[in-house]
Amino acid sequence: MTKLHAEESDLGARRVLVLATSSAPFSMSEIWFQSEVEEVDKTCDVLFAPVWPRGKKQDWRGHLLRANGRPSLRPFGAMRALATSRELRKMLWSCRSTVNFRTSVKCAIAVIVAIQWSLEIQRRGLDVCHVHAATVGAPSAAASVLAHMLHVTSSSTAHRNDIKVHAPARLLNSLTLNRAISNRAKTQLAERGISSEVVRFGGIGRAALSLDPATGSDLRCVTIGHLLPRKGQFRAIRMVAGARARGASVTLDIFGAGTLKDELQALIDELQLNEWVQLRGLLPHNALVEEMFTDRWNTLVHTSVQIADDDEGIPVAVLEAAASGLAIIATDSGATGEFVNDDSNGLLLEPTNNEVSIEMGVEALLRLSSDTSLRNRLRAQALQDVAEYLAENSVRAVELEIQRRARH
């Protein structure tokens, strides 16, 4: 057994929640679960059950049964489990029913890996109370097997891209709860024959207790995300150029890495914004969140582009900005509008038309720069609204919904 944090007692001293993941804590793909893992860790041990360990190991609270994140290879035990359980064979067979061959293979591997995790957990005599899947992709196939073999309740979290490569509907519908993080996600799941309930996702570990009043007209903006076309950083750069041309004092820090780095720098050079717009590269997530709680920035600009169904969930960067007291300007892409309400807790921009979006963004920057009372009102409402997304509240909401369903 490998502990990912030193102060915890040995695994097994408390009840155990198994978190089926695609790779965590080995990569960034499930980084948004850290706050909820820390919340669950207050009452029970969290055991990671990766279905495909890879990537860079992150410093998470929780446990691994083995340092490499892989279950002990027990092929005869897995074969015996399949031979003696008709339900497990049905689960494996159902992996044919996915969107493509690649997803079918990943789900089938997840089923086999989950059988071996289950055998390992049973051999160690751990008191498992629940199984949760980090996504509705292959981890949910694993969660259905773990829940079946360990005889416990189960759940999953449906985000955005994972819905497009979801596990077989049969396996997902066998879980006690599929948590959709947004109404948009719930609709997308229903279109695929998967039942779910909207329970907000708690990627937020803390929120400001109070806010100092905004002063002055300077806007110190930040935008956070992969440097990809969908994230729309070129819009943010042009918004700053437009606002500065009309007399506003605006700066912009851009955090992220990706294929558009050189193009974005070329645009900054072309618009002669090097003094006011900076590509800052990558900063560890926890460090970036800490910076958001200082006065380094006072405004988040989130300018994602809506391209067909390639859009946003509810961006964690937006929620973190709300929790730390930044004013929010965001495009109404995907489910962003389920949190950001225009002129109530932020300012929304058109998500599909670049010209319109940039023009609206310039006006939004000018409004915030010239009206501190507006900034204070938006910030205060956003801080109030983000409470639903705090890990302590989201974990409790999931627990209550699972208990309700288990009773019925």
ChimeraX attribute file (.defattr): number of C-alpha atoms within 10 A of each C-alpha:
attribute: neighborCount
match mode: 1-to-1
recipient: residues
	/A:1	11
	/A:2	15
	/A:3	19
	/A:4	17
	/A:5	12
	/A:6	10
	/A:7	8
	/A:8	14
	/A:9	11
	/A:10	13
	/A:11	22
	/A:12	14
	/A:13	12
	/A:14	16
	/A:15	16
	/A:16	22
	/A:17	25
	/A:18	25
	/A:19	26
	/A:20	29
	/A:21	28
	/A:22	27
	/A:23	23
	/A:24	28
	/A:25	28
	/A:26	22
	/A:27	15
	/A:28	14
	/A:29	14
	/A:30	15
	/A:31	15
	/A:32	17
	/A:33	20
	/A:34	21
	/A:35	21
	/A:36	20
	/A:37	24
	/A:38	18
	/A:39	21
	/A:40	20
	/A:41	18
	/A:42	9
	/A:43	12
	/A:44	19
	/A:45	26
	/A:46	25
	/A:47	24
	/A:48	24
	/A:49	33
	/A:50	28
	/A:51	29
	/A:52	19
	/A:53	18
	/A:54	15
	/A:55	13
	/A:56	12
	/A:57	16
	/A:58	13
	/A:59	11
	/A:60	18
	/A:61	23
	/A:62	26
	/A:63	24
	/A:64	20
	/A:65	20
	/A:66	14
	/A:67	12
	/A:68	13
	/A:69	22
	/A:70	17
	/A:71	22
	/A:72	13
	/A:73	12
	/A:74	13
	/A:75	12
	/A:76	9
	/A:77	13
	/A:78	18
	/A:79	13
	/A:80	10
	/A:81	17
	/A:82	18
	/A:83	11
	/A:84	10
	/A:85	11
	/A:86	10
	/A:87	13
	/A:88	20
	/A:89	14
	/A:90	13
	/A:91	21
	/A:92	21
	/A:93	14
	/A:94	19
	/A:95	25
	/A:96	17
	/A:97	15
	/A:98	19
	/A:99	13
	/A:100	10
	/A:101	12
	/A:102	11
	/A:103	21
	/A:104	23
	/A:105	15
	/A:106	19
	/A:107	30
	/A:108	22
	/A:109	19
	/A:110	29
	/A:111	28
	/A:112	21
	/A:113	24
	/A:114	27
	/A:115	27
	/A:116	23
	/A:117	29
	/A:118	22
	/A:119	21
	/A:120	17
	/A:121	19
	/A:122	14
	/A:123	9
	/A:124	12
	/A:125	10
	/A:126	17
	/A:127	17
	/A:128	24
	/A:129	16
	/A:130	21
	/A:131	31
	/A:132	28
	/A:133	28
	/A:134	27
	/A:135	29
	/A:136	31
	/A:137	28
	/A:138	30
	/A:139	30
	/A:140	35
	/A:141	36
	/A:142	35
	/A:143	36
	/A:144	30
	/A:145	28
	/A:146	30
	/A:147	24
	/A:148	19
	/A:149	19
	/A:150	18
	/A:151	13
	/A:152	16
	/A:153	23
	/A:154	28
	/A:155	27
	/A:156	27
	/A:157	27
	/A:158	28
	/A:159	22
	/A:160	24
	/A:161	17
	/A:162	15
	/A:163	19
	/A:164	17
	/A:165	19
	/A:166	26
	/A:167	30
	/A:168	28
	/A:169	19
	/A:170	17
	/A:171	22
	/A:172	25
	/A:173	16
	/A:174	21
	/A:175	25
	/A:176	23
	/A:177	24
	/A:178	29
	/A:179	26
	/A:180	27
	/A:181	23
	/A:182	24
	/A:183	17
	/A:184	19
	/A:185	25
	/A:186	22
	/A:187	16
	/A:188	17
	/A:189	22
	/A:190	12
	/A:191	10
	/A:192	13
	/A:193	14
	/A:194	19
	/A:195	19
	/A:196	25
	/A:197	19
	/A:198	18
	/A:199	22
	/A:200	22
	/A:201	27
	/A:202	27
	/A:203	22
	/A:204	27
	/A:205	20
	/A:206	17
	/A:207	20
	/A:208	11
	/A:209	9
	/A:210	10
	/A:211	13
	/A:212	8
	/A:213	13
	/A:214	18
	/A:215	12
	/A:216	9
	/A:217	16
	/A:218	15
	/A:219	22
	/A:220	19
	/A:221	25
	/A:222	23
	/A:223	23
	/A:224	25
	/A:225	20
	/A:226	19
	/A:227	23
	/A:228	17
	/A:229	14
	/A:230	17
	/A:231	20
	/A:232	21
	/A:233	26
	/A:234	21
	/A:235	22
	/A:236	27
	/A:237	27
	/A:238	20
	/A:239	24
	/A:240	27
	/A:241	21
	/A:242	20
	/A:243	21
	/A:244	18
	/A:245	11
	/A:246	12
	/A:247	10
	/A:248	21
	/A:249	17
	/A:250	21
	/A:251	22
	/A:252	24
	/A:253	19
	/A:254	23
	/A:255	19
	/A:256	16
	/A:257	17
	/A:258	13
	/A:259	11
	/A:260	15
	/A:261	16
	/A:262	12
	/A:263	12
	/A:264	18
	/A:265	18
	/A:266	12
	/A:267	15
	/A:268	21
	/A:269	13
	/A:270	10
	/A:271	14
	/A:272	12
	/A:273	19
	/A:274	14
	/A:275	10
	/A:276	17
	/A:277	22
	/A:278	18
	/A:279	19
	/A:280	13
	/A:281	15
	/A:282	15
	/A:283	13
	/A:284	7
	/A:285	12
	/A:286	9
	/A:287	9
	/A:288	14
	/A:289	19
	/A:290	10
	/A:291	13
	/A:292	22
	/A:293	18
	/A:294	11
	/A:295	12
	/A:296	11
	/A:297	21
	/A:298	22
	/A:299	26
	/A:300	27
	/A:301	29
	/A:302	28
	/A:303	31
	/A:304	29
	/A:305	26
	/A:306	21
	/A:307	14
	/A:308	8
	/A:309	11
	/A:310	13
	/A:311	20
	/A:312	22
	/A:313	21
	/A:314	24
	/A:315	19
	/A:316	17
	/A:317	18
	/A:318	26
	/A:319	26
	/A:320	25
	/A:321	26
	/A:322	32
	/A:323	28
	/A:324	27
	/A:325	32
	/A:326	32
	/A:327	29
	/A:328	27
	/A:329	28
	/A:330	26
	/A:331	26
	/A:332	27
	/A:333	27
	/A:334	24
	/A:335	19
	/A:336	24
	/A:337	18
	/A:338	14
	/A:339	20
	/A:340	26
	/A:341	16
	/A:342	16
	/A:343	13
	/A:344	15
	/A:345	26
	/A:346	26
	/A:347	23
	/A:348	25
	/A:349	23
	/A:350	21
	/A:351	21
	/A:352	16
	/A:353	11
	/A:354	16
	/A:355	12
	/A:356	13
	/A:357	23
	/A:358	24
	/A:359	17
	/A:360	19
	/A:361	28
	/A:362	23
	/A:363	16
	/A:364	20
	/A:365	24
	/A:366	22
	/A:367	17
	/A:368	23
	/A:369	22
	/A:370	15
	/A:371	14
	/A:372	16
	/A:373	13
	/A:374	19
	/A:375	25
	/A:376	21
	/A:377	17
	/A:378	25
	/A:379	28
	/A:380	21
	/A:381	16
	/A:382	27
	/A:383	24
	/A:384	13
	/A:385	16
	/A:386	23
	/A:387	19
	/A:388	16
	/A:389	25
	/A:390	23
	/A:391	25
	/A:392	19
	/A:393	18
	/A:394	21
	/A:395	20
	/A:396	13
	/A:397	17
	/A:398	20
	/A:399	11
	/A:400	12
	/A:401	15
	/A:402	19
	/A:403	14
	/A:404	11
	/A:405	11
	/A:406	12
	/A:407	6
	/A:408	5
